[in-house]
Amino acid sequence: MRIDDHLDVVGDRVAIGIQLIGVSRLSTHPVPLVPGCLITVAGQGPKDSNGAGKSSFIAALTLLHGDEQWRLASGARESADLLFSAEIAAQEREYASADHGYVIGVFADRDAAEPDALAASALTVWLRISRDTPHLLVRWSDGLHLPTATTEAERERQADALWAALPPRAGRRDYNARDLSRVLFGEHIRCVSFLSTSVRPSATANLLAQPLNELKPDRIFSAVAALTGLDHEIADEQRHRNVEHAELEKAADAERKLLEWEEQAQHLEAAIDRRAQARDREPIARARWRSRAAVLVARAADELEAIEDDLERIAADDAAHRERLAGITDELHVLGDDVALRDRLRRAEEAFAAVDGDHQQLRDRRRTLTGSLERLGREADELEATARDADGRDEATAAEERDAAVATRTAAIGARAIAARALADAQTALGTAEAGDDVAAEQLAQLEKAGIPAVALLDAVTLTDDERVVWEPLLWPYRDAAVVDETRLPEATEALVGLPGSVLVPAGLPTTDPDVPRSATDLDLTGFLGALRAAGLVTVVGAFAAPVTGRAARIARAQERIAADDAALAEADARLADAERRLTVAERRVTAARAAVTAASKRQRIRAYRAELEEVAEREDALAPRLTAARHEYDLARLAETGRQQQADALLGNRRRIEDAREALRVERDRLDARRRVVDLDTLLTQWGGTVEAAQDHLAELPDEEQLFDEDDWWRAAESVLAELLALCFRPGDTVPAQVTALAEERATPGRGQADRQKQTFPAMLDAVRDHLTLTAHEDAHQRARLADERVEKSRARDAAALGHEEAAKAAAAVRASLARAITARLTAVGAKFDDLDRAYGGYGAGLRFVEPEPPADPTKRWNWEITPVWRRAEGNLMVAYDRRGNTAQMDEKAVKLVCAAALASGTGRPLLLVLDELGRNLGKQHRREAVALFERIGADSGITVVGALQDDMERYAIDACGEYVKLRRTSDAMAYNQAPVIHGFDTRAARVALLADWLSGSYPAELVGS
């Protein structure tokens, strides 16, 4: 079924009743609504008008009438906030939060004044609110279709069954929030509102929330726009600006992406060009490496020929050296050996070494003892200086004194804790006395909670010094009594039923004894005191040290106790400080006594070390002659051996030099043999790929400037081309073949032999680069073609985005021009209605001044207009702006007229509902009745139904001016739900209210509906 099949279902009908199920704390009783008048909604909460659900009631009424401030097009998610919340109601232990509820409205012909006429034209609309999506569903039924059970709980259960009995109206599904306004009301605006309640998704500017001349022109426009529906059109214009901005961003993004792609494409194309250049350079590197190979072959052939010549020379020199060595050997044999001289030298050397070793041991021991004596002397001096603090006490005596000091400090700590506790108790007693909680505290608190004035008896009587002797003994048995007025004694007794033993004294009893003490409070105790003295049944011993009556006396006693306890605490602190000082002295003496013992031990070791040092010195003195004799004998034996040895040494020197020369020749021969093996001519010829003669011919054919190139020159030339190839093929961040990476790492390894490694790996690296260039040739050709195609495609995308922005800009400009005309027309209409109403209701003419502003460049900001209300303040005068100084009554009157003018201008010929939160909150007190009455008159004359929520201070003004009065009631915080509302009709509406209430449910008690 299409939505057009159900369009404007309500038609010209007006709301004549509303019933709320599971909405906030509100009662499920249906509430009659008299159209075309002012309906005031008051509240009676536990303390004041708050907490009765006024805001939720009027918010539900705006939802029923399709107020777009609920953001119906977005699903009206905030409507779920209307549902009953056990947590907010502080009823979590008794009730669960509602997961769904109903707003039920009954619509009928405005002029239906009899039950038959009401039934014939009635239409019942049901809105089902849910915490889950969809949050709002719509059904309806002809006639009256309300839950009419006798209790709240039964009506809630009955509502689910009645909803289920209604058929879905959109085929197999229900209409939802997006369909509500069009299905129920077509294209007609049926509700405008000023709400400042937390259950609405957003608060709307309110012309009645503060004096009109305190509002800025842009705020006045916001309020008029909300009343006339212009705010939605302004939001639509902002959406078009958002689209324009988004398209501009898309165009800029497309341009940016094209530039970014071009940058990337240029990198790719540059890489392709570099690889093409590398393919041209690769043969050059290979030709230079081949010239190097030719140089190596030619040089190797020359080097092998030179090696053979050197080997022949080395063989001749070695033969001459062998002949000279044979002659030296014969000469050394002739000299022979002198056995006696060598034996004497050996014995003298051994004897000297033995005596010198003993001398070294004694000298080392002497140095060790000297160092130990110096260290022990310093330590003993420090310990003896510490030991002076013992004052002649030994370790045991000092320890006993320390233990006694510890016990004294422990006792002082305990005494101080007791004194501190006593002072804290005294301070607590003083606080209790000053608060008045030391006498009959529980009884006074319970009586205050019950709302019964009471005072402690001892605080209610003031005694002079002369009266104390007589009256303190009489009052003492009643020292815990509470005084209440004699007329409220039964209530007080009932309030204290939970405190057995409580004593109550009645005030206000008649008296026959005027000579009694005076009362300190408004409660008159003369009658009680006269009866107390007359009874004389109990005797109490008097002569109290301090006054027992009056809070000041008790406070003075508590302060005296604090002073005494504070002095005791100061004395305990002094004793504790003295004990701490004595303990410190005792601990220092224990340490000093222990130092004396240690010092004596070290002095004993010093004496032992000194004795040993003297013994070592004596042994050194005894050993000195033997050491001198052994050294003398060793020197004589060494001189005798020197003459013969000098000749032998000369011959041995010559032999060593000849052997060194032969060794040098051997090393040179080995080097030449090794070099001959290293110069691998066969391998070099293989690398060259020809003969020695061919290599020599190749070098001869080179240009003159290259004739002098050696192997390193050709390697550097080839290496430079290879480095160029690598730079062309691979840039930082490029993917490099594994073989190239491995070879590059090997060639880049620093250290000895790096150049050789680079030469050895050159052919492999060159082949790896060639293989890479061969593999990428086909891919480079394909990528060139792909980049050309993508360039065309992305250019088209950029052009399309630019065209989209151009079209969006034109559309936004068209919408803005259309909206400007609509706003101008609507504000002109509001100004005309404002003028009509002002002239019709006592004014001299009014209007609106406005100019079209420039739209903001920022798409996140609204297109804010400004309105300046103007009016004549006397007949024939010029129009004066609203913000000029004027009387409060006139400001309030113009605000009401402007609100009504905006509401009337927003209508489409259908009945209109104007909903106002906190009606007249900021209207001047002396003009509230007239301002509110103006709503009733304009509503009645113009067919507007005005619903306004009242605060306490507005109720007495609005009752006299309204056509219908609804009072929502919840008299205790313990109540989860409201009681049945009180509804009154005034003047000609009284009968209509009674008729509607009876027709809607018949469940209202007679005392709740009346005139």
Secondary structure, DSSP 8 states (H G I E B T S, - for coil): --GGGS-SSSTT-EEEEEEEESBTT--SS-EE--TTSEEEEEEE-SSSSTTS-HHHHHHHHHHHTT-GGG-GGGT-GGGGGGB--TTTTT-TTT----SEEEEEEEEE-TT--SHHHHHHH-EEEEEEEESSSS-EEEEEEES------SSHHHHHHHHHHHHHHS--SBTTB-EEHHHHHHHHHTT---EEEE---TTSSS----TTSS-GGGS-HHHHHHHHHHHHTHHHHHHHHHHHHHHHHHHHHHHHHHHHHHHHHHHHHHHHHHHHHHHHHHHHHHHHHHHHHHHHHHHHHHHHHHHHHHHHHHHHHHHHHHHHHHHHHHHHHHHHHHH---HHHHHHHHHHHHHHHHHHHHHHHHHHHHHHHHHHHHHHHHHHHHHHHHHGGGTT--HHHHHHHHHHHHHHHHHHHHHHHHHHHHHHHHHHHHHHHHHT-SSSHHHHHHHHHTT--EEEHHHHB---HHHHHHHHHHHGGGTT-EEEEGGGHHHHHHHTTTSTT--EEEES---S---S--BSSSS--HHHHHHHHHH---------SS--SSHHHHHHHHHHHHHHHHHHHHHHHHHHHHHHHHHHHHHHHHHHHHHHHHHHHHHHHHHHHHHHHHHHHHHHHHHHHHHHHHHHHHHHHHHHHHHHHHHHHHHHHHHHHHHHHHHHHHHHHHHHHHHHHHS-HHHHHHHHTS-HHHHHHHHHTS-GGGTT--HHHHHHHHHHHHHHHHHHH--TTS---HHHHHHHHHHH--STTHHHHHHHHHHHHHHHHHHHHHHHHHHHHHHHHHHHHHHHHHHHHHHHHHHHHHHHHHHHHHHHHHHHHHHHHHHHHHHHHHHHHHHHTT-S-EEEE-------SSTTS------EEEEESSTT--EEETTS---HHHHHHHHHHHHHHHHHHH--SS-EEEEESSTTTTS-GGGHHHHHHHHHHHHHHHTEEEEEE--HHHHHHHHTT-SEEEEEE---TT-SS-EEEEEEE-GGGHHHHHHHHHHHTS-S-GGGEE-
